Amino acid sequence: MQRVITYRGFEIHVELTPAAEDTFNVTVQIKGGTNLEVLGARGSRIALRNGPFTERWAYLVGEVAGQAAIDLLLGPTG
């Protein structure tokens, strides 16, 4: 299962893979934006730790991790 969230000109791709009944492992990939070079050449998927999570938590954790990575790279918004 996959979800794409737009944030500060980037796309955060959150992908869930089943781990056990009703729980999922999460990977995050950041794409796009005008500052793509800041992400490096690979822009590969990153597996999130401390899972597996329920579906709702998996999407939330993936989105927050992606947003935090973008905020770290680009700096504060205002």
N, C-alpha and C positions, 0 to 999 in steps of 0.2 A: 504494500500500500504506500502511496506516495502523495505528498502535499507540497505545493510551492507557495512560499510566502514572499511578497515583495517588501523590501526594507531598504531605505536610503539608496535607492537606485540599483540594488542587487536583488538577486533571486536566491532564496534559501530553499534548497531542495531537501526535504525531510523524507527519508524512506524507512519504513518499518518492515522487519522480517520476523515471522513467527519464531518464538523461542520455546514456548510451552503453551499449554492451554490458556488462552486469553492474555498472554503476555508477549511482548515484542522487544527485539533489539532495535536500536536506532542508529542510522548513519545520517550525516549532514554533509551537504556539498553547497558551496557558495559559487554562484555564477553571475556574470554580467557586470553592469556598472561601468562608470567611466574610469574608475581607478583599478581595473582588473590586474594591472601589473603588480599591485601591492600584495596580491594573493599568491604570487609566484607562478611559475610556469605550469605546475601540475594541477592545482585546483581540484585535488582528488577528494574522495569521500573520506570522512572521519567517523570512525565508530565511537559512539559515546559510551562511557563507562558507567558502572554502578547499576546496570540494568539486570535483567529485563524489567520492563515497565508495562503497566496496563496501557491500552490504546490511547486513552485520553492524556495520561501523563507522558507517554512517549512523544506525542506530537508537541505538547507544551515544552518538554525538556529540549527537544530538537530545535524548536523555534527560538527559545531563549538562548541556547548555545550559539546558534547562528547569528542572532542579533548582537550578542556579546562579542563575538569574533569581529564582526563588522565595526562595532563601536571602538574596539581596541585598535583596529587598523586605521580608522578614519579620524578618531578623536571625538571630542564632545560635539553635540549638535548645536549648541548655541551658547 
